[in-house]
Amino acid sequence: MVTVDQDRCCASGQCVLVAPEVFDQREEDGIVVLLVAEPESGLLPRVREAATLCPAAAIVLEEVAS
């Protein structure tokens, strides 16, 4: 499951560049918008990368062991 903290977001847009299927930005201020809270497994590497690249640490990926 992916969560975002819009209060921490600094609108750098790195998440949208890495995983546009999962993240977007509000037009008025560039703050992150989560499109998919539970992305398919094929997108998880890019979601991890987006979380790593986020300068505000506003993205959290909680992976559940199966």
C-alpha positions in Angstrom: 0.0 0.0 0.0 1.2 3.5 -0.9 0.5 6.6 1.2 1.5 10.2 0.6 1.8 13.0 3.1 0.6 16.1 1.2 1.7 18.4 4.0 5.3 17.2 3.6 5.3 17.3 -0.2 7.6 20.0 -1.7 6.2 19.6 -5.2 9.4 18.5 -6.8 7.6 16.2 -9.2 10.1 13.3 -9.1 7.4 10.8 -8.2 5.3 11.8 -11.3 8.4 11.4 -13.6 9.2 8.0 -12.2 5.7 6.5 -11.8 3.0 8.6 -13.5 0.5 5.7 -13.3 0.6 6.0 -9.5 1.3 9.7 -8.8 0.1 13.0 -10.2 0.4 16.7 -9.1 -2.3 19.2 -8.3 -2.3 21.9 -11.0 -2.6 24.8 -8.6 0.5 24.1 -6.5 2.2 20.9 -7.7 1.5 18.9 -4.5 1.4 15.1 -5.0 -1.8 13.3 -5.7 -2.0 9.6 -5.2 -3.8 7.9 -8.0 -3.4 4.2 -7.0 -3.0 3.2 -3.3 -2.4 -0.4 -4.2 -0.4 -0.6 -7.5 0.1 -3.8 -9.3 3.3 -5.6 -8.5 5.0 -4.6 -11.8 4.9 -1.0 -10.7 6.4 -1.5 -7.2 10.0 -1.0 -8.3 9.1 2.4 -9.7 7.1 3.3 -6.6 10.1 2.3 -4.4 12.3 4.5 -6.6 9.8 7.4 -6.3 9.8 7.1 -2.5 13.6 7.1 -2.5 13.9 10.1 -4.8 11.3 12.2 -2.9 13.3 15.0 -1.3 10.5 15.6 1.3 10.1 11.8 2.2 6.4 12.3 1.6 5.9 8.8 0.0 5.6 5.6 2.1 5.4 2.2 0.5 4.2 -0.5 3.0 4.8 -3.9 1.5 2.9 -6.9 2.9 4.7 -10.2 2.8 2.7 -12.8 1.0 
